[in-house]
Amino acid sequence: MAEKKHGFATRAIHDGQEPEKVTGAVNVPIFLTSTYQQEEIGKNRGHEYARLTNPTRDALEESLCSLEGGTSAHVFGSGMAAITAMCTMMKAGDHVVCSDNVYGGTQRVFDKVLANYGLTFTYVDTSMAENVAAAIRPETKLVHIETPTNPMMAITDIRAVAEICHAKGVELSVDNTFLSPYLQQPIALGADIVMHSTTKFLNGHSDGLGGVLICTTPEQAERFRFVQKCTGGILSPFESYLLLRGVKTLAVRMKQHDANGRAVAEFLAGHKAVEKVFYPGLTDHPQHELAKRQQSGFGSMISIELGSLERANEFAKRLRLGLLAESLGGVETLVCHPATMTHAAVGPEGRAKLGITDGLMRISVGIEDVEDIIADLDQALAG
Ligand SMILES: *Cc1c(COP(=O)(O)O)cnc(C)c1O
């Protein structure tokens, strides 16, 4: 890996993104090719077929690996494709312990797809690390956590959970989508695998799907490279390019997301139409101290309780700048209603257990002028 000693912003711009060798092009070209000419039988120039390797994708994998401090990275066509690929390291009979408040799609692929192949899943509140210890069984192979969780913003102590996992010979994967490697470095805290929906902050411009697994061992690397080749859920050259482009500005974007997130959370906490604000940067967040210790910022994901579906919908309809949409992590402020959007598949009972009410709205604070974001939220809440 090139230039590990450089700072984050420098690595985001340069690692994996060296000028192209033939022409000196400063940007990594989009290699739109499915196959590669071979020099003679059994002799190629490092590439055989684009499901296995593609120079644009290879550059992206080197970049993301550097940013998370792993040993290799493997990109897939979406975050869900990455999670599914990760689970192929297990076999029927194996058991997974998972945060009870994970991304709705993660729980759906676990319970509705992978459970049919003999994997079993236990969901616990991983914000209390002792729950993880209690849930691990002899057949447990993986603990999968998200921190902060979506949409309740609960924090899990990555170091504490990693220690529990390693004492029992279990691997820990962390979905780092909400903070990006700029604000949280799970591998440095003991995680074995970091996963992202690159669709969100890493891309940052709401213009492409993607997912990545970042590894820490040669066995994982070999496994995930093999899975890319065998199952084929890889990221396209064009979307790899969009992501390379997005990552170059990750540091400046995340700084602004973090600053805007803090300001918007303070504003919402003081607003009389808002019953509760869920944001790890507020001192009344139950794990504020842990968030301060484990993260290098609080990010821009905020949930607010408005009291009823009616009031949530009134707020959503009145927004002018903020966009009512699924997804998060783009430069534009996006607002979503978890109960009917991201967590519809969890069902009413599942949502009640997690505290996801019909009056809960989630805000992904963008990097517009923060005064404009606050003014828009203020007028929308006035309804
Ligand atoms: C969006 C998201 C995913 C799924 O990623 P896709 O790219 O939509 O497949 C997984 N985890 C988290 C935390 C997400 O926000």
The ligand as a Tripos MOL2 file, in Angstrom:
@<TRIPOS>MOLECULE
LIG
   15    15     1     0     0
SMALL
NO_CHARGES

@<TRIPOS>ATOM
      1 C1        -27.8250    1.6630    2.7200 C.3       1 LIG1
      2 C2        -27.2340    0.8070    3.7650 C.ar      1 LIG1
      3 C3        -26.9390   -0.5400    3.5220 C.ar      1 LIG1
      4 C4        -27.2810   -1.2100    2.1980 C.3       1 LIG1
      5 O1        -26.5400   -0.7090    1.1540 O.3       1 LIG1
      6 P1        -27.0380   -0.6300   -0.3850 P.3       1 LIG1
      7 O2        -25.9030    0.0300   -1.0570 O.co2     1 LIG1
      8 O3        -28.3080    0.1450   -0.3960 O.co2     1 LIG1
      9 O4        -27.2530   -2.0320   -0.8270 O.co2     1 LIG1
     10 C5        -26.3300   -1.2590    4.5350 C.ar      1 LIG1
     11 N1        -26.0420   -0.6950    5.7220 N.ar      1 LIG1
     12 C6        -26.3350    0.5910    5.9910 C.ar      1 LIG1
     13 C7        -25.9920    1.1550    7.3210 C.3       1 LIG1
     14 C8        -26.9340    1.3800    5.0310 C.ar      1 LIG1
     15 O5        -27.2190    2.6590    5.3010 O.3       1 LIG1
@<TRIPOS>BOND
     1     1     2 1
     2     2     3 ar
     3     2    14 ar
     4     3     4 1
     5     3    10 ar
     6     4     5 1
     7     5     6 1
     8     6     7 2
     9     6     8 1
    10     6     9 1
    11    10    11 ar
    12    11    12 ar
    13    12    13 1
    14    12    14 ar
    15    14    15 1
@<TRIPOS>SUBSTRUCTURE
     1 LIG1         1 GROUP 0 **** ****
